[in-house]
Amino acid sequence: MTRRSIGFPLTIGIVLSLLALALLVAWQILVVGNLRPMEKGLTALHWAFLIFGTLFFTLIIVGLGLLCAWLIREMRLNQRQQAFLDAVTHEMKTPLASLRLYLDTLALHDPEPQERREFLARMGEDVERLDRTVHQVLAAARAEERVRKAQLEWIELTPLLERCIGEIRARHGLAPEAVRLEAATNATVRGDPAELALVFRNLLENAVKYSEPPVDVRVGVALGVDERIHVEIIDRGIGIPRKELRKIFQRFYRVGRDVQRKAAGLGLGLFIVRNLVRRQGGRVVARSEGSGRGSRFVVSLRAAPGKREAVASGVRLRQA
């Protein structure tokens, strides 16, 4: 829906609420102003009508307000869903068009071996992009399942984080210093290995995607004052406006139109992160000083009993 279509029902709701309020005020003024002359003529039935009428009128106003709020929420959700569909269409049509172009080229021409290898490598990248899009949508659907429980076990964090960081470096062709782990000591946490890997990959992917060159992403591990292990991912990217810090974990939500034009995405990554972290019995919070000042995401997880020693980290963590 467009902003124009949102404005019409919103205006109607506000006008109806104001009319109901004006009528209620006028009714009270009329009754109270003529109360003394009418005292002898007012019966219990009149008082009942006055009291219940006032109550029902108040309920009407409250109902109209709630209806307007619900309509606004639903229309904003519809807007985000439409943006999501547009993003999915783009994320799937672009690599498909590229694949078709390379296939037609290979079918109609006989490229040199080196050129053929380049074509095949680019086709592999397109297939990987399609695969990531499909997996992202499926992961979002599974993230909200309440019946399916996470397969929790004790996990060594350092090897898991190193694998995720290695995948992100390879995917974006980054040097080791661009994305680095600053944890000198390992920590053991309770969680589902596959789901936690998806959480950290999504956070690292966002940190890289929304960073201007040169990319500088740091990952720290520390024991928080709440006796939980905190994994912190810090970037020096475009940052997040403070008013949007809580909204970014909503399904289909993406920050600002300028950001949407610069970086492709479905608005599902952080939604998946939040839901999967909750399934591990943990929580995730976002911090940013504002646009252009980088971001900090902290994932808090249950530490292994008897292994809650301080974890050395190059990043000094504050309480999330």
C-alpha positions in Angstrom: 0.0 0.0 0.0 1.1 3.5 -0.7 1.4 6.4 1.9 -1.6 8.0 0.2 -3.8 4.9 0.9 -2.7 4.9 4.5 -3.7 8.5 4.9 -7.3 8.1 4.0 -8.4 5.5 6.6 -6.2 7.2 9.2 -8.0 10.5 8.5 -11.4 8.9 8.7 -10.5 7.3 12.0 -9.2 10.6 13.5 -12.3 12.5 12.3 -14.7 9.9 13.8 -12.8 10.0 17.1 -12.9 13.8 17.2 -16.7 13.9 16.3 -17.4 11.3 19.0 -15.4 13.3 21.6 -17.1 16.6 20.6 -20.5 15.0 20.9 -19.7 13.5 24.3 -18.4 16.9 25.6 -21.5 18.7 24.3 -23.7 16.1 25.8 -22.1 16.5 29.2 -22.3 20.3 29.0 -26.0 20.2 28.0 -26.9 17.8 30.8 -24.9 19.4 33.6 -26.0 22.9 32.6 -29.6 22.0 32.9 -29.2 19.6 35.8 -30.8 21.8 38.5 -34.0 22.5 36.5 -34.2 18.9 35.6 -33.5 17.5 39.1 -37.1 17.0 39.9 -37.9 15.5 36.5 -34.9 13.1 36.4 -35.8 9.5 37.3 -33.6 6.5 37.9 -34.1 5.5 34.3 -32.8 8.9 33.1 -29.7 8.5 35.3 -29.2 5.0 34.0 -29.4 6.2 30.4 -26.9 9.0 31.2 -24.4 6.8 33.0 -24.5 3.9 30.5 -24.6 6.3 27.6 -21.5 8.0 28.8 -19.8 4.6 29.3 -20.8 3.3 25.9 -19.6 6.5 24.2 -16.3 6.2 26.0 -16.0 2.6 24.7 -16.8 3.8 21.2 -13.9 6.3 21.4 -11.5 3.7 22.8 -12.6 1.2 20.1 -12.1 3.7 17.3 -8.6 4.5 18.6 -7.7 0.8 18.8 -9.1 0.3 15.4 -7.0 3.1 13.9 -3.9 1.7 15.6 -4.6 -1.8 14.3 -5.2 -0.5 10.8 -1.9 1.5 10.8 0.0 -1.6 12.0 -1.6 -3.8 9.4 -0.9 -1.4 6.6 2.7 -0.9 7.6 3.0 -4.7 7.7 1.5 -4.9 4.2 4.0 -2.3 3.0 6.9 -4.4 4.5 5.5 -7.5 2.9 5.3 -5.8 -0.5 8.9 -4.6 -0.1 9.9 -8.2 0.8 8.2 -9.6 -2.3 9.9 -7.0 -4.4 13.3 -7.9 -2.8 12.7 -11.6 -3.3 11.8 -11.1 -6.9 14.9 -9.0 -7.5 17.1 -11.5 -5.6 15.9 -14.4 -7.7 15.4 -12.7 -11.1 18.9 -11.2 -11.2 20.9 -14.4 -10.9 18.4 -16.3 -13.1 18.8 -13.7 -15.9 22.6 -14.0 -15.4 22.5 -17.8 -15.6 20.3 -17.7 -18.8 22.8 -15.3 -20.4 25.8 -17.5 -19.6 23.9 -20.6 -20.8 22.9 -19.0 -24.0 26.5 -17.9 -24.6 27.9 -21.4 -23.9 25.2 -22.9 -26.2 25.6 -20.5 -29.1 29.4 -19.9 -29.0 32.5 -22.0 -28.3 34.4 -19.9 -25.7 38.0 -20.4 -24.9 38.8 -22.8 -22.0 39.8 -19.8 -19.7 36.6 -17.9 -20.6 34.5 -21.0 -20.1 36.0 -21.4 -16.6 35.2 -17.8 -15.8 31.6 -18.3 -17.0 31.2 -21.4 -14.9 32.6 -19.6 -11.8 30.1 -16.8 -12.2 27.3 -19.3 -12.8 28.3 -21.0 -9.5 28.1 -17.6 -7.7 24.6 -17.0 -9.1 23.5 -20.5 -8.0 24.9 -19.8 -4.5 23.0 -16.5 -4.4 19.8 -18.3 -5.3 20.5 -20.9 -2.7 21.1 -18.3 0.0 17.8 -16.6 -0.8 15.8 -19.8 -0.6 17.5 -20.8 2.7 16.8 -17.4 4.1 13.1 -17.6 3.4 12.9 -21.2 4.8 14.9 -20.2 7.9 12.5 -17.4 8.6 9.5 -19.8 8.4 11.2 -22.3 10.7 12.4 -19.7 13.2 8.8 -19.1 14.4 8.0 -22.8 14.8 7.0 -23.4 18.5 6.5 -27.2 18.1 10.0 -27.8 16.9 12.6 -27.5 19.7 16.2 -26.6 19.2 18.7 -29.4 19.7 20.7 -27.9 22.5 24.1 -29.1 23.4 27.4 -27.7 24.8 29.3 -26.0 22.1 32.9 -24.6 21.9 32.4 -21.1 20.6 35.8 -20.3 19.1 35.8 -23.1 16.4 32.2 -22.2 15.5 33.0 -18.5 15.2 36.2 -19.2 13.2 34.2 -21.3 10.7 31.6 -18.6 10.3 34.2 -15.8 9.9 36.1 -17.9 7.3 32.9 -18.4 5.3 32.2 -14.7 5.2 35.8 -13.8 4.3 35.7 -16.3 1.4 32.3 -15.2 0.2 33.3 -11.5 0.0 37.0 -12.0 -0.8 38.2 -10.2 2.3 41.6 -10.2 3.9 42.0 -11.9 7.4 42.3 -8.5 9.1 39.0 -7.3 7.7 36.9 -9.7 9.8 38.8 -10.9 12.9 38.1 -12.8 16.1 39.5 -11.2 19.2 38.9 -14.0 21.7 42.1 -15.4 23.3 40.3 -18.0 25.3 37.5 -20.4 24.3 34.1 -20.4 25.9 31.5 -23.2 26.1 27.8 -22.3 25.6 24.5 -24.1 25.5 22.8 -24.0 22.1 22.0 -25.7 18.8 25.2 -25.7 16.6 23.4 -25.3 13.3 21.1 -22.5 14.5 23.9 -20.6 16.2 26.0 -20.8 13.1 23.1 -19.3 11.1 22.8 -16.5 13.7 26.5 -15.6 13.5 26.6 -15.8 9.7 23.7 -13.5 9.4 25.2 -10.9 11.8 28.6 -11.1 10.1 27.0 -10.8 6.7 25.1 -7.7 7.7 28.3 -6.2 9.3 30.2 -6.7 6.0 27.3 -5.7 3.7 26.6 -2.4 5.5 30.2 -1.4 5.9 32.0 1.1 3.6 35.5 0.0 2.4 37.8 -0.8 4.0 35.7 -3.3 5.9 36.6 -3.6 9.7 34.6 -6.1 11.7 35.6 -7.3 15.1 34.2 -10.3 17.0 34.7 -10.4 20.8 33.8 -13.0 23.4 33.5 -12.2 27.1 31.8 -13.2 30.3 29.1 -10.7 31.3 28.1 -9.5 34.7 25.0 -11.6 34.3 27.2 -14.8 34.2 26.4 -15.3 30.5 28.7 -15.5 27.6 28.4 -12.4 25.4 29.4 -12.6 21.7 29.8 -9.1 20.4 30.1 -8.2 16.7 31.2 -4.6 16.0 31.5 -2.9 12.6 32.3 0.6 11.5 29.5 0.7 8.9 26.6 2.9 8.2 25.1 2.6 11.7 21.5 2.5 12.7 19.3 5.5 13.7 18.5 5.2 17.4 14.7 5.3 16.8 15.0 2.2 14.6 17.1 0.0 16.9 14.1 -1.9 18.2 12.3 -2.2 14.9 15.2 -3.8 13.0 14.3 -7.2 14.5 10.8 -7.2 13.0 10.0 -9.4 10.1 10.5 -7.7 6.7 11.8 -4.5 8.3 14.7 -2.7 6.6 16.3 0.6 7.6 15.7 3.6 5.4 15.2 3.8 1.6 18.8 4.9 1.0 20.1 1.8 2.7 17.7 -0.4 0.7 19.0 1.1 -2.6 22.7 0.5 -1.6 22.4 -3.1 -0.3 20.2 -5.9 -1.4 18.3 -7.8 1.3 15.0 -9.4 2.3 14.5 -7.9 5.7 14.6 -11.4 7.3 18.2 -11.7 8.6 17.7 -10.0 12.0 14.2 -11.5 12.4 15.8 -14.9 12.1 18.6 -14.0 14.5 16.3 -12.8 17.2 14.0 -15.9 17.0 16.8 -18.4 16.9 18.7 -16.8 19.8 15.5 -16.9 21.8 15.2 -20.7 21.0 18.7 -21.1 22.6 17.5 -19.4 25.8 19.5 -16.3 25.0 18.9 -12.7 23.7 20.3 -10.3 21.2 20.5 -6.5 21.4 21.6 -3.9 19.0 23.5 -0.7 19.8 24.4 2.2 17.6 25.3 5.9 18.1 23.4 6.7 14.9 23.8 6.9 11.2 27.4 6.7 10.0 28.7 5.6 13.4 28.8 1.8 13.1 26.8 -0.9 14.9 27.3 -3.3 17.8 25.3 -6.5 18.2 25.6 -8.6 21.4 24.3 -12.1 21.6 24.0 -13.4 25.2 24.1 -17.2 25.7 24.1 -19.6 28.7 27.6 -20.5 29.8 28.5 -24.1 30.7 28.3 -24.9 34.4 31.8 -24.7 36.1 33.2 -23.0 33.0 32.2 -19.4 33.7 35.8 -18.1 34.0 36.4 -14.7 32.5 37.0 -14.9 28.8 39.8 -12.8 27.5 38.7 -10.4 24.7 40.2 -7.5 22.8 36.7 -5.9 23.0 35.6 -4.5 26.4 31.9 -5.5 26.7 29.3 -3.4 28.5 26.2 -4.9 30.0 23.8 -5.5 27.1 
